[in-house]
């Protein structure tokens, strides 16, 4: 089968893109509301972790709300714990993505199958350097 003729194609619409996206963490709760996903924490989309982040945060929030509704914790404490867990869980990938979005090395870990903390663990770095 021959390759398609690239001259036969045409652009149907203009090409759109993004630049200089703001990275941020927001307080993810208040009286009567809570945030998950990009609404409460945004990093450059190049890591393709947005849906994964939102689902993980929704699970953390559900656990905190369960503690509130079951009477095990007061709302402020449970939601503060949610915020702390979210920040702890997100921080390494957030920093890695910001560094990577600057287009300076290193690059990798895109699929999210390896946690940043595991990859950059001193023991793993030592193993990598030793094998080279």
Secondary structure, DSSP 8 states (H G I E B T S, - for coil): -----GGG---SS------S---EE---EETTEE--GGGTEE--GGG--HHHHHHHHHHHHHHHHHHHHTTSS-HHHHHHHHHHHHHHHHHHHHHHHHHHHTT-S----TTSSS-HHHHT-HHHHHHHHHH-
